Amino acid sequence: MIVLAVTCISLCVAAQNASAQTSPEATMTEFYKWYLHELSLERYPLSTTPKVHSAISTRLRSWFKSKEGREWDADYFIDAQDWDPKWETHIQTSKAIINGNQADVRVILGPQVKSPNSMSPHTLRIKLVKEQGGWKIDHINGY
């Protein structure tokens, strides 16, 4: 019985460590797959949505609560007022530039070939910080 309990605890700790060591690129790919899928279902996640709340830094959470954050007139996570449904199936990230507890990643949404009346490709520059053992979105600045 004790051996079983120790084994279960070891597995839980290993799983936590594995998720805590997820790369900035994997973190962004997972987040945008979920986020864009929510948009495609016409569910518009807010900064207080549990998944979004857990993906953003303490600083960004505070900004969303500020007057400036509440008056933002675009979707902060895609840095646009509208989006292209093709973005959901075309998510690419650059290799992260990591400097201590900070990372900079480019996320490219949509097909790489520009076509008339297309919003693709749409490039975001995302700054992340390492908090609570994982990478959190701290700032998004589109190009």
CNS distance restraints for C-alpha pairs under 8 A (distance, minus, plus):
assign (resid   1 and name CA) (resid   5 and name CA) 6.34 0.50 0.50
assign (resid   2 and name CA) (resid   6 and name CA) 6.16 0.50 0.50
assign (resid   3 and name CA) (resid   7 and name CA) 6.08 0.50 0.50
assign (resid   4 and name CA) (resid   8 and name CA) 6.16 0.50 0.50
assign (resid   5 and name CA) (resid   9 and name CA) 6.20 0.50 0.50
assign (resid   6 and name CA) (resid  10 and name CA) 6.09 0.50 0.50
assign (resid   7 and name CA) (resid  11 and name CA) 6.19 0.50 0.50
assign (resid   8 and name CA) (resid  12 and name CA) 6.22 0.50 0.50
assign (resid   9 and name CA) (resid  13 and name CA) 6.18 0.50 0.50
assign (resid  10 and name CA) (resid  14 and name CA) 6.10 0.50 0.50
assign (resid  11 and name CA) (resid  15 and name CA) 6.11 0.50 0.50
assign (resid  12 and name CA) (resid  16 and name CA) 6.22 0.50 0.50
assign (resid  13 and name CA) (resid  17 and name CA) 6.15 0.50 0.50
assign (resid  14 and name CA) (resid  18 and name CA) 6.12 0.50 0.50
assign (resid  15 and name CA) (resid  19 and name CA) 6.28 0.50 0.50
assign (resid  16 and name CA) (resid  20 and name CA) 6.01 0.50 0.50
assign (resid  17 and name CA) (resid  21 and name CA) 6.18 0.50 0.50
assign (resid  18 and name CA) (resid  22 and name CA) 6.67 0.50 0.50
assign (resid  19 and name CA) (resid 134 and name CA) 7.54 0.50 0.50
assign (resid  20 and name CA) (resid 133 and name CA) 4.93 0.50 0.50
assign (resid  20 and name CA) (resid 134 and name CA) 4.80 0.50 0.50
assign (resid  20 and name CA) (resid 135 and name CA) 7.99 0.50 0.50
assign (resid  21 and name CA) (resid 133 and name CA) 7.29 0.50 0.50
assign (resid  21 and name CA) (resid 134 and name CA) 6.66 0.50 0.50
assign (resid  22 and name CA) (resid  26 and name CA) 6.34 0.50 0.50
assign (resid  22 and name CA) (resid  27 and name CA) 6.45 0.50 0.50
assign (resid  22 and name CA) (resid 134 and name CA) 7.05 0.50 0.50
assign (resid  22 and name CA) (resid 135 and name CA) 7.65 0.50 0.50
assign (resid  23 and name CA) (resid  27 and name CA) 6.12 0.50 0.50
assign (resid  23 and name CA) (resid 135 and name CA) 7.50 0.50 0.50
assign (resid  24 and name CA) (resid  28 and name CA) 6.20 0.50 0.50
assign (resid  24 and name CA) (resid  96 and name CA) 6.45 0.50 0.50
assign (resid  24 and name CA) (resid 103 and name CA) 6.99 0.50 0.50
assign (resid  24 and name CA) (resid 105 and name CA) 7.28 0.50 0.50
assign (resid  24 and name CA) (resid 128 and name CA) 7.40 0.50 0.50
assign (resid  24 and name CA) (resid 135 and name CA) 5.96 0.50 0.50
assign (resid  25 and name CA) (resid  29 and name CA) 6.17 0.50 0.50
assign (resid  25 and name CA) (resid  93 and name CA) 5.98 0.50 0.50
assign (resid  25 and name CA) (resid  94 and name CA) 7.27 0.50 0.50
assign (resid  25 and name CA) (resid  95 and name CA) 6.81 0.50 0.50
assign (resid  25 and name CA) (resid  96 and name CA) 6.40 0.50 0.50
assign (resid  25 and name CA) (resid 105 and name CA) 6.92 0.50 0.50
assign (resid  26 and name CA) (resid  30 and name CA) 6.05 0.50 0.50
assign (resid  27 and name CA) (resid  31 and name CA) 6.14 0.50 0.50
assign (resid  27 and name CA) (resid 135 and name CA) 6.84 0.50 0.50
assign (resid  28 and name CA) (resid  32 and name CA) 6.01 0.50 0.50
assign (resid  28 and name CA) (resid  93 and name CA) 7.63 0.50 0.50
assign (resid  28 and name CA) (resid 107 and name CA) 7.55 0.50 0.50
assign (resid  29 and name CA) (resid  33 and name CA) 6.07 0.50 0.50
assign (resid  29 and name CA) (resid  91 and name CA) 6.67 0.50 0.50
assign (resid  29 and name CA) (resid  92 and name CA) 7.25 0.50 0.50
assign (resid  29 and name CA) (resid  93 and name CA) 7.15 0.50 0.50
assign (resid  30 and name CA) (resid  34 and name CA) 6.36 0.50 0.50
assign (resid  31 and name CA) (resid  35 and name CA) 5.97 0.50 0.50
assign (resid  31 and name CA) (resid  55 and name CA) 7.60 0.50 0.50
assign (resid  32 and name CA) (resid  36 and name CA) 5.70 0.50 0.50
assign (resid  32 and name CA) (resid  88 and name CA) 7.66 0.50 0.50
assign (resid  32 and name CA) (resid  91 and name CA) 7.44 0.50 0.50
assign (resid  33 and name CA) (resid  37 and name CA) 6.09 0.50 0.50
assign (resid  33 and name CA) (resid  88 and name CA) 6.16 0.50 0.50
assign (resid  33 and name CA) (resid  89 and name CA) 7.81 0.50 0.50
assign (resid  33 and name CA) (resid  91 and name CA) 7.53 0.50 0.50
assign (resid  34 and name CA) (resid  38 and name CA) 6.26 0.50 0.50
assign (resid  35 and name CA) (resid  39 and name CA) 6.44 0.50 0.50
assign (resid  35 and name CA) (resid  45 and name CA) 7.41 0.50 0.50
assign (resid  36 and name CA) (resid  40 and name CA) 6.17 0.50 0.50
assign (resid  36 and name CA) (resid  87 and name CA) 7.11 0.50 0.50
assign (resid  36 and name CA) (resid  88 and name CA) 5.18 0.50 0.50
assign (resid  37 and name CA) (resid  41 and name CA) 6.37 0.50 0.50
assign (resid  37 and name CA) (resid  88 and name CA) 6.17 0.50 0.50
assign (resid  38 and name CA) (resid  42 and name CA) 6.38 0.50 0.50
assign (resid  38 and name CA) (resid  43 and name CA) 5.09 0.50 0.50
assign (resid  38 and name CA) (resid  44 and name CA) 6.47 0.50 0.50
assign (resid  38 and name CA) (resid  45 and name CA) 7.17 0.50 0.50
assign (resid  39 and name CA) (resid  43 and name CA) 5.35 0.50 0.50
assign (resid  39 and name CA) (resid  44 and name CA) 5.66 0.50 0.50
assign (resid  39 and name CA) (resid  45 and name CA) 7.84 0.50 0.50
assign (resid  40 and name CA) (resid  85 and name CA) 6.61 0.50 0.50
assign (resid  40 and name CA) (resid  88 and name CA) 7.82 0.50 0.50
assign (resid  45 and name CA) (resid  49 and name CA) 5.81 0.50 0.50
assign (resid  45 and name CA) (resid  52 and name CA) 7.19 0.50 0.50
assign (resid  46 and name CA) (resid  52 and name CA) 7.07 0.50 0.50
assign (resid  47 and name CA) (resid  52 and name CA) 5.51 0.50 0.50
assign (resid  47 and name CA) (resid  53 and name CA) 5.66 0.50 0.50
assign (resid  47 and name CA) (resid  61 and name CA) 7.28 0.50 0.50
assign (resid  47 and name CA) (resid  64 and name CA) 7.03 0.50 0.50
assign (resid  48 and name CA) (resid  52 and name CA) 6.62 0.50 0.50
assign (resid  48 and name CA) (resid  53 and name CA) 5.38 0.50 0.50
assign (resid  49 and name CA) (resid  53 and name CA) 5.83 0.50 0.50
assign (resid  50 and name CA) (resid  54 and name CA) 6.09 0.50 0.50
assign (resid  51 and name CA) (resid  55 and name CA) 6.33 0.50 0.50
assign (resid  52 and name CA) (resid  56 and name CA) 6.39 0.50 0.50
assign (resid  53 and name CA) (resid  61 and name CA) 7.34 0.50 0.50
assign (resid  54 and name CA) (resid 136 and name CA) 7.81 0.50 0.50
assign (resid  55 and name CA) (resid 135 and name CA) 7.72 0.50 0.50
assign (resid  55 and name CA) (resid 136 and name CA) 5.14 0.50 0.50
assign (resid  55 and name CA) (resid 137 and name CA) 6.14 0.50 0.50
assign (resid  56 and name CA) (resid  60 and name CA) 6.21 0.50 0.50
assign (resid  56 and name CA) (resid  61 and name CA) 6.58 0.50 0.50
assign (resid  56 and name CA) (resid 136 and name CA) 4.76 0.50 0.50
assign (resid  56 and name CA) (resid 137 and name CA) 4.54 0.50 0.50
assign (resid  56 and name CA) (resid 138 and name CA) 6.13 0.50 0.50
assign (resid  57 and name CA) (resid  61 and name CA) 6.21 0.50 0.50
assign (resid  57 and name CA) (resid 128 and name CA) 7.92 0.50 0.50
assign (resid  57 and name CA) (resid 129 and name CA) 6.96 0.50 0.50
assign (resid  57 and name CA) (resid 131 and name CA) 7.07 0.50 0.50
assign (resid  57 and name CA) (resid 136 and name CA) 5.12 0.50 0.50
assign (resid  57 and name CA) (resid 137 and name CA) 5.74 0.50 0.50
assign (resid  57 and name CA) (resid 138 and name CA) 5.23 0.50 0.50
assign (resid  58 and name CA) (resid  62 and name CA) 6.32 0.50 0.50
assign (resid  59 and name CA) (resid  63 and name CA) 6.31 0.50 0.50
assign (resid  59 and name CA) (resid 138 and name CA) 6.79 0.50 0.50
assign (resid  60 and name CA) (resid  64 and name CA) 6.25 0.50 0.50
assign (resid  60 and name CA) (resid 137 and name CA) 7.61 0.50 0.50
assign (resid  60 and name CA) (resid 138 and name CA) 5.49 0.50 0.50
assign (resid  60 and name CA) (resid 139 and name CA) 7.00 0.50 0.50
assign (resid  61 and name CA) (resid  65 and name CA) 6.59 0.50 0.50
assign (resid  62 and name CA) (resid  66 and name CA) 6.41 0.50 0.50
assign (resid  63 and name CA) (resid  68 and name CA) 7.33 0.50 0.50
assign (resid  63 and name CA) (resid  69 and name CA) 5.40 0.50 0.50
assign (resid  64 and name CA) (resid  68 and name CA) 7.57 0.50 0.50
assign (resid  64 and name CA) (resid  69 and name CA) 4.19 0.50 0.50
assign (resid  64 and name CA) (resid  70 and name CA) 5.93 0.50 0.50
assign (resid  65 and name CA) (resid  69 and name CA) 6.09 0.50 0.50
assign (resid  65 and name CA) (resid  70 and name CA) 6.33 0.50 0.50
assign (resid  66 and name CA) (resid  70 and name CA) 6.21 0.50 0.50
assign (resid  67 and name CA) (resid  71 and name CA) 6.24 0.50 0.50
assign (resid  68 and name CA) (resid  72 and name CA) 6.40 0.50 0.50
assign (resid  72 and name CA) (resid  76 and name CA) 7.53 0.50 0.50
assign (resid  73 and name CA) (resid  81 and name CA) 7.40 0.50 0.50
assign (resid  74 and name CA) (resid  79 and name CA) 6.28 0.50 0.50
assign (resid  74 and name CA) (resid  80 and name CA) 5.26 0.50 0.50
assign (resid  74 and name CA) (resid  81 and name CA) 4.57 0.50 0.50
assign (resid  75 and name CA) (resid  79 and name CA) 5.57 0.50 0.50
assign (resid  75 and name CA) (resid  80 and name CA) 5.51 0.50 0.50
assign (resid  75 and name CA) (resid  81 and name CA) 5.70 0.50 0.50
assign (resid  75 and name CA) (resid  82 and name CA) 7.85 0.50 0.50
assign (resid  76 and name CA) (resid  80 and name CA) 7.13 0.50 0.50
assign (resid  76 and name CA) (resid 140 and name CA) 7.31 0.50 0.50
assign (resid  77 and name CA) (resid 140 and name CA) 6.86 0.50 0.50
assign (resid  78 and name CA) (resid  83 and name CA) 7.65 0.50 0.50
assign (resid  78 and name CA) (resid 124 and name CA) 7.33 0.50 0.50
assign (resid  78 and name CA) (resid 142 and name CA) 7.76 0.50 0.50
assign (resid  79 and name CA) (resid 124 and name CA) 7.54 0.50 0.50
assign (resid  79 and name CA) (resid 140 and name CA) 7.35 0.50 0.50
assign (resid  79 and name CA) (resid 141 and name CA) 7.04 0.50 0.50
assign (resid  79 and name CA) (resid 142 and name CA) 5.81 0.50 0.50
assign (resid  83 and name CA) (resid  87 and name CA) 7.58 0.50 0.50
assign (resid  83 and name CA) (resid 119 and name CA) 7.14 0.50 0.50
assign (resid  84 and name CA) (resid 110 and name CA) 7.46 0.50 0.50
assign (resid  84 and name CA) (resid 118 and name CA) 7.51 0.50 0.50
assign (resid  84 and name CA) (resid 119 and name CA) 6.01 0.50 0.50
assign (resid  84 and name CA) (resid 120 and name CA) 7.18 0.50 0.50
assign (resid  86 and name CA) (resid  90 and name CA) 6.39 0.50 0.50
assign (resid  86 and name CA) (resid 110 and name CA) 5.47 0.50 0.50
assign (resid  86 and name CA) (resid 111 and name CA) 7.27 0.50 0.50
assign (resid  86 and name CA) (resid 120 and name CA) 7.97 0.50 0.50
assign (resid  87 and name CA) (resid  91 and name CA) 6.46 0.50 0.50
assign (resid  87 and name CA) (resid 109 and name CA) 4.85 0.50 0.50
assign (resid  87 and name CA) (resid 110 and name CA) 4.15 0.50 0.50
assign (resid  87 and name CA) (resid 111 and name CA) 7.49 0.50 0.50
assign (resid  87 and name CA) (resid 120 and name CA) 7.55 0.50 0.50
assign (resid  88 and name CA) (resid 109 and name CA) 7.62 0.50 0.50
assign (resid  88 and name CA) (resid 110 and name CA) 7.46 0.50 0.50
assign (resid  89 and name CA) (resid 110 and name CA) 7.32 0.50 0.50
assign (resid  90 and name CA) (resid 108 and name CA) 7.92 0.50 0.50
assign (resid  90 and name CA) (resid 109 and name CA) 5.73 0.50 0.50
assign (resid  90 and name CA) (resid 110 and name CA) 4.68 0.50 0.50
assign (resid  90 and name CA) (resid 111 and name CA) 5.93 0.50 0.50
assign (resid  91 and name CA) (resid 107 and name CA) 6.96 0.50 0.50
assign (resid  91 and name CA) (resid 108 and name CA) 5.88 0.50 0.50
assign (resid  91 and name CA) (resid 109 and name CA) 4.92 0.50 0.50
assign (resid  91 and name CA) (resid 110 and name CA) 6.44 0.50 0.50
assign (resid  92 and name CA) (resid 107 and name CA) 5.70 0.50 0.50
assign (resid  92 and name CA) (resid 108 and name CA) 5.10 0.50 0.50
assign (resid  92 and name CA) (resid 109 and name CA) 6.61 0.50 0.50
assign (resid  93 and name CA) (resid 105 and name CA) 6.69 0.50 0.50
assign (resid  93 and name CA) (resid 106 and name CA) 5.56 0.50 0.50
assign (resid  93 and name CA) (resid 107 and name CA) 4.50 0.50 0.50
assign (resid  93 and name CA) (resid 108 and name CA) 6.15 0.50 0.50
assign (resid  94 and name CA) (resid 105 and name CA) 5.86 0.50 0.50
assign (resid  94 and name CA) (resid 106 and name CA) 5.21 0.50 0.50
assign (resid  94 and name CA) (resid 107 and name CA) 6.60 0.50 0.50
assign (resid  95 and name CA) (resid 105 and name CA) 6.61 0.50 0.50
assign (resid  95 and name CA) (resid 106 and name CA) 7.90 0.50 0.50
assign (resid  96 and name CA) (resid 103 and name CA) 6.09 0.50 0.50
assign (resid  96 and name CA) (resid 104 and name CA) 5.53 0.50 0.50
assign (resid  96 and name CA) (resid 105 and name CA) 4.76 0.50 0.50
assign (resid  96 and name CA) (resid 106 and name CA) 7.70 0.50 0.50
assign (resid  97 and name CA) (resid 103 and name CA) 5.43 0.50 0.50
assign (resid  97 and name CA) (resid 104 and name CA) 5.17 0.50 0.50
assign (resid  97 and name CA) (resid 105 and name CA) 6.67 0.50 0.50
assign (resid  98 and name CA) (resid 102 and name CA) 5.81 0.50 0.50
assign (resid  98 and name CA) (resid 103 and name CA) 4.28 0.50 0.50
assign (resid  98 and name CA) (resid 104 and name CA) 6.56 0.50 0.50
assign (resid  99 and name CA) (resid 103 and name CA) 6.12 0.50 0.50
assign (resid 101 and name CA) (resid 129 and name CA) 5.55 0.50 0.50
assign (resid 101 and name CA) (resid 130 and name CA) 5.01 0.50 0.50
assign (resid 102 and name CA) (resid 127 and name CA) 7.13 0.50 0.50
assign (resid 102 and name CA) (resid 128 and name CA) 5.65 0.50 0.50
assign (resid 102 and name CA) (resid 129 and name CA) 4.51 0.50 0.50
assign (resid 102 and name CA) (resid 130 and name CA) 6.36 0.50 0.50
assign (resid 103 and name CA) (resid 127 and name CA) 5.74 0.50 0.50
assign (resid 103 and name CA) (resid 128 and name CA) 5.04 0.50 0.50
assign (resid 103 and name CA) (resid 129 and name CA) 6.33 0.50 0.50
assign (resid 104 and name CA) (resid 125 and name CA) 7.04 0.50 0.50
assign (resid 104 and name CA) (resid 126 and name CA) 5.74 0.50 0.50
assign (resid 104 and name CA) (resid 127 and name CA) 4.64 0.50 0.50
assign (resid 104 and name CA) (resid 128 and name CA) 6.30 0.50 0.50
assign (resid 105 and name CA) (resid 125 and name CA) 5.92 0.50 0.50
assign (resid 105 and name CA) (resid 126 and name CA) 5.25 0.50 0.50
assign (resid 105 and name CA) (resid 127 and name CA) 6.52 0.50 0.50
assign (resid 105 and name CA) (resid 128 and name CA) 7.89 0.50 0.50
assign (resid 106 and name CA) (resid 123 and name CA) 6.69 0.50 0.50
assign (resid 106 and name CA) (resid 124 and name CA) 5.54 0.50 0.50
assign (resid 106 and name CA) (resid 125 and name CA) 4.56 0.50 0.50
assign (resid 106 and name CA) (resid 126 and name CA) 6.05 0.50 0.50
assign (resid 107 and name CA) (resid 123 and name CA) 5.71 0.50 0.50
assign (resid 107 and name CA) (resid 124 and name CA) 5.14 0.50 0.50
assign (resid 107 and name CA) (resid 125 and name CA) 6.47 0.50 0.50
assign (resid 107 and name CA) (resid 126 and name CA) 7.30 0.50 0.50
assign (resid 108 and name CA) (resid 121 and name CA) 6.36 0.50 0.50
assign (resid 108 and name CA) (resid 122 and name CA) 5.63 0.50 0.50
assign (resid 108 and name CA) (resid 123 and name CA) 4.43 0.50 0.50
assign (resid 108 and name CA) (resid 124 and name CA) 6.38 0.50 0.50
assign (resid 109 and name CA) (resid 120 and name CA) 6.68 0.50 0.50
assign (resid 109 and name CA) (resid 121 and name CA) 5.60 0.50 0.50
assign (resid 109 and name CA) (resid 122 and name CA) 5.04 0.50 0.50
assign (resid 109 and name CA) (resid 123 and name CA) 6.25 0.50 0.50
assign (resid 110 and name CA) (resid 119 and name CA) 7.82 0.50 0.50
assign (resid 110 and name CA) (resid 120 and name CA) 4.83 0.50 0.50
assign (resid 110 and name CA) (resid 121 and name CA) 4.80 0.50 0.50
assign (resid 110 and name CA) (resid 122 and name CA) 6.47 0.50 0.50
assign (resid 111 and name CA) (resid 120 and name CA) 5.92 0.50 0.50
assign (resid 111 and name CA) (resid 121 and name CA) 5.64 0.50 0.50
assign (resid 112 and name CA) (resid 120 and name CA) 6.86 0.50 0.50
assign (resid 112 and name CA) (resid 121 and name CA) 5.31 0.50 0.50
assign (resid 113 and name CA) (resid 120 and name CA) 7.41 0.50 0.50
assign (resid 113 and name CA) (resid 121 and name CA) 7.04 0.50 0.50
assign (resid 114 and name CA) (resid 118 and name CA) 6.72 0.50 0.50
assign (resid 114 and name CA) (resid 119 and name CA) 7.98 0.50 0.50
assign (resid 114 and name CA) (resid 120 and name CA) 6.01 0.50 0.50
assign (resid 114 and name CA) (resid 121 and name CA) 6.46 0.50 0.50
assign (resid 115 and name CA) (resid 120 and name CA) 7.71 0.50 0.50
assign (resid 122 and name CA) (resid 142 and name CA) 7.94 0.50 0.50
assign (resid 122 and name CA) (resid 143 and name CA) 7.77 0.50 0.50
assign (resid 123 and name CA) (resid 142 and name CA) 6.02 0.50 0.50
assign (resid 123 and name CA) (resid 143 and name CA) 5.85 0.50 0.50
assign (resid 124 and name CA) (resid 140 and name CA) 6.65 0.50 0.50
assign (resid 124 and name CA) (resid 141 and name CA) 5.93 0.50 0.50
assign (resid 124 and name CA) (resid 142 and name CA) 4.23 0.50 0.50
assign (resid 124 and name CA) (resid 143 and name CA) 6.13 0.50 0.50
assign (resid 125 and name CA) (resid 140 and name CA) 5.81 0.50 0.50
assign (resid 125 and name CA) (resid 141 and name CA) 5.16 0.50 0.50
assign (resid 125 and name CA) (resid 142 and name CA) 5.72 0.50 0.50
assign (resid 125 and name CA) (resid 143 and name CA) 7.25 0.50 0.50
assign (resid 126 and name CA) (resid 137 and name CA) 6.94 0.50 0.50
assign (resid 126 and name CA) (resid 138 and name CA) 7.52 0.50 0.50
assign (resid 126 and name CA) (resid 139 and name CA) 5.81 0.50 0.50
assign (resid 126 and name CA) (resid 140 and name CA) 4.61 0.50 0.50
assign (resid 126 and name CA) (resid 141 and name CA) 6.42 0.50 0.50
assign (resid 127 and name CA) (resid 137 and name CA) 6.23 0.50 0.50
assign (resid 127 and name CA) (resid 138 and name CA) 5.52 0.50 0.50
assign (resid 127 and name CA) (resid 139 and name CA) 5.08 0.50 0.50
assign (resid 127 and name CA) (resid 140 and name CA) 6.40 0.50 0.50
assign (resid 128 and name CA) (resid 135 and name CA) 6.01 0.50 0.50
assign (resid 128 and name CA) (resid 136 and name CA) 5.24 0.50 0.50
assign (resid 128 and name CA) (resid 137 and name CA) 4.54 0.50 0.50
assign (resid 128 and name CA) (resid 138 and name CA) 4.98 0.50 0.50
assign (resid 128 and name CA) (resid 139 and name CA) 6.93 0.50 0.50
assign (resid 129 and name CA) (resid 135 and name CA) 5.58 0.50 0.50
assign (resid 129 and name CA) (resid 136 and name CA) 5.37 0.50 0.50
assign (resid 129 and name CA) (resid 137 and name CA) 6.64 0.50 0.50
assign (resid 129 and name CA) (resid 138 and name CA) 6.19 0.50 0.50
assign (resid 130 and name CA) (resid 134 and name CA) 5.34 0.50 0.50
assign (resid 130 and name CA) (resid 135 and name CA) 4.50 0.50 0.50
assign (resid 130 and name CA) (resid 136 and name CA) 6.08 0.50 0.50
assign (resid 131 and name CA) (resid 135 and name CA) 6.34 0.50 0.50
assign (resid 131 and name CA) (resid 136 and name CA) 6.55 0.50 0.50
